[in-house]
Amino acid sequence: MLETALVAVGDDWGRMELVVESAAEILEAMDVDPVLLHVFSDSEFKKYLETLEYESADPDDVASRHEGIQRAADRFHDAGLDPTVARVIGAP
């Protein structure tokens, strides 16, 4: 039985919203918690650090501040699910 599901979250919420809504419905019905993943390019990650005025930071913390991740997490919480956040730094 499926225990978790990986949901990739990009930068374009207009495109991501339908994916997240559909995933929330399916995962809620299956009682499966999502793992939200955002892939940062090296330059994007550095930009986030500058925006947050950090010299360095835990990439998972930076990912949790990503707007798309926050919106997706809110939607999954509304469905009664407990999302976690993961990240990768590399080529998206």
Secondary structure as GFF3:
##gff-version 3
##sequence-region A 1 92
A	DSSP	beta_strand	4	8	.	.	.	ID=ss1
A	DSSP	alpha_helix	13	30	.	.	.	ID=ss2
A	DSSP	beta_strand	33	40	.	.	.	ID=ss3
A	DSSP	alpha_helix	42	51	.	.	.	ID=ss4
A	DSSP	alpha_helix	59	64	.	.	.	ID=ss5
A	DSSP	alpha_helix	67	78	.	.	.	ID=ss6
A	DSSP	beta_strand	84	89	.	.	.	ID=ss7
###
